[in-house]
Amino acid sequence: MSAQEPVEVVDLDGRVERVVTRSEMRAGRLRHRCTYVLVLDHADQLVVHQRAAWKDVWPSRWDVAFGGVAGVGEDWLDAARRELHEEAGVEAILRQAGGGAYDDDAVSVLGRVFVARHDGPLTFPDGEVVASERVPLARLGEVLAERAWCPDSLALAESALKALEGRG
């Protein structure tokens, strides 16, 4: 991902307002589209991972979802599939499980959350992931209290995670 990569700036309804570079989007904290993919194995363990230290937002934090910025003109589902393949090295059937807007001092996103079932192996080909583990859904709350996490993923995936915990 290049600082010059084009990114859509969108409104709360997802309408494209303009296209800027990734560096302009980050510097201006401009709302953009992001995907979030929760990966569970068939034993209801969530794959969590630690982000690389070179990431442009929340470096070295842990994350509950794979994903990232949608490309210009890219369909939500296609973006989620691409990000899952780039970050985790897997292809899987994705089910949409929510989404919405998230804003804080670091980012402004319009996100869509997806759930995938995959037992691995995961390979992390693009180097964005430096560590991973599988967490039983029953222990997720305990693990979330132990480390620093990406707040956008937690906020946007909260209802999906609660629904999954209820089934797990």
C-alpha positions in Angstrom: 0.0 0.0 0.0 1.4 3.3 -1.2 0.9 6.7 0.3 -0.1 7.7 -3.2 -2.7 4.9 -3.5 -6.1 6.5 -4.5 -8.8 6.4 -1.8 -12.5 7.4 -2.0 -13.7 10.0 0.5 -17.3 9.1 1.3 -20.3 10.5 3.2 -22.2 8.5 5.8 -24.3 6.9 3.1 -21.2 5.7 1.2 -21.6 8.2 -1.6 -18.2 9.2 -3.1 -17.4 12.8 -2.5 -13.9 12.8 -4.1 -10.8 10.7 -4.5 -7.6 11.6 -2.7 -4.3 9.9 -2.0 -4.0 7.6 1.0 -1.6 10.1 2.7 -4.2 12.9 2.2 -6.9 10.7 3.7 -4.8 9.9 6.7 -3.5 13.5 7.2 -7.0 14.9 7.0 -8.7 12.0 8.9 -11.2 11.8 5.9 -14.0 9.3 6.0 -13.3 6.3 3.7 -14.6 2.8 3.2 -13.1 -0.1 5.1 -13.8 -3.8 5.4 -13.5 -6.0 8.5 -13.4 -9.8 8.3 -13.8 -11.9 11.4 -12.3 -15.3 10.8 -13.5 -18.2 12.9 -12.5 -21.8 12.7 -15.1 -24.6 12.9 -14.4 -25.0 16.6 -15.7 -21.4 17.2 -12.2 -19.9 17.8 -11.7 -16.4 16.5 -8.4 -15.7 14.8 -6.9 -12.5 16.3 -3.6 -11.0 15.1 -1.0 -8.4 15.8 -0.4 -5.7 13.2 3.1 -4.9 12.0 4.9 -2.0 13.5 5.1 -0.2 10.2 1.3 0.1 9.7 0.1 3.7 9.2 -2.6 3.5 11.9 -2.5 1.6 15.1 0.9 -0.1 14.6 1.6 -3.2 16.7 -1.9 -3.3 18.1 -3.9 -6.5 18.1 -7.0 -6.8 15.9 -10.1 -9.0 15.8 -10.6 -8.6 12.1 -8.6 -8.8 8.9 -9.4 -6.0 6.3 -8.6 -2.6 5.2 -9.3 0.3 2.9 -11.6 -0.5 -0.1 -10.2 0.4 -3.5 -11.7 3.1 -5.7 -14.8 1.7 -7.3 -14.3 -1.7 -5.5 -17.4 -3.6 -4.3 -17.6 -4.2 -0.6 -17.5 -7.9 -0.9 -14.7 -7.9 -3.4 -12.7 -5.6 -1.1 -13.2 -7.9 1.9 -12.2 -10.9 -0.1 -9.1 -9.2 -1.4 -8.0 -8.0 2.0 -8.5 -11.4 3.5 -6.4 -13.0 0.8 -3.7 -10.3 1.1 -3.5 -10.3 4.9 -4.2 -14.0 5.8 -3.5 -15.8 2.6 -6.9 -17.5 2.5 -10.1 -17.5 0.4 -13.4 -18.2 2.1 -17.1 -17.7 1.8 -18.0 -14.4 3.5 -21.2 -13.5 5.2 -22.0 -9.8 5.9 -22.5 -9.3 9.6 -23.0 -5.6 10.1 -21.1 -2.4 9.8 -21.5 1.4 10.2 -19.6 4.5 10.8 -16.7 4.9 13.2 -14.8 8.1 14.1 -12.1 8.8 16.6 -9.0 11.0 16.7 -7.1 8.7 14.3 -9.7 7.6 11.7 -13.1 8.2 10.1 -14.5 5.1 8.4 -17.6 3.7 6.9 -17.2 0.0 7.5 -18.7 -3.3 6.6 -18.2 -6.4 8.8 -18.0 -9.9 7.3 -17.6 -13.3 8.9 -15.6 -16.2 7.4 -15.1 -19.8 8.5 -11.6 -21.1 7.9 -9.5 -23.7 9.7 -6.2 -22.6 8.2 -3.5 -22.6 7.6 -3.2 -18.8 7.5 0.0 -17.5 5.8 0.1 -13.6 6.2 1.7 -13.0 2.8 1.8 -9.2 2.8 3.7 -8.9 6.1 0.9 -6.8 7.8 0.5 -9.5 10.4 3.3 -10.4 12.8 1.6 -12.7 15.2 -1.7 -14.5 15.5 -3.6 -16.9 17.8 -7.0 -18.5 18.0 -9.2 -17.5 20.8 -12.3 -19.5 21.9 -15.3 -17.2 21.7 -16.0 -18.0 25.4 -12.6 -16.5 26.4 -12.8 -13.5 24.1 -13.8 -10.9 26.8 -10.8 -12.1 28.9 -8.4 -11.8 26.0 -9.7 -8.4 25.0 -8.9 -7.0 28.5 -5.2 -8.2 28.2 -3.9 -6.1 25.3 -4.2 -3.0 23.2 -6.7 -3.5 20.3 -7.7 -1.6 17.2 -10.7 0.3 18.3 -12.5 0.6 15.0 -12.6 -3.2 14.6 -13.9 -3.7 18.1 -16.6 -1.0 17.7 -17.8 -2.0 14.3 -17.7 -5.8 15.0 -19.2 -5.6 18.5 -22.7 -6.8 17.6 -21.4 -9.5 15.3 -19.0 -10.8 18.0 -21.9 -10.8 20.6 -24.1 -12.8 18.2 -21.2 -15.2 17.6 -20.5 -15.6 21.3 -24.2 -16.4 21.9 -24.0 -19.2 19.4 -20.5 -20.4 20.4 
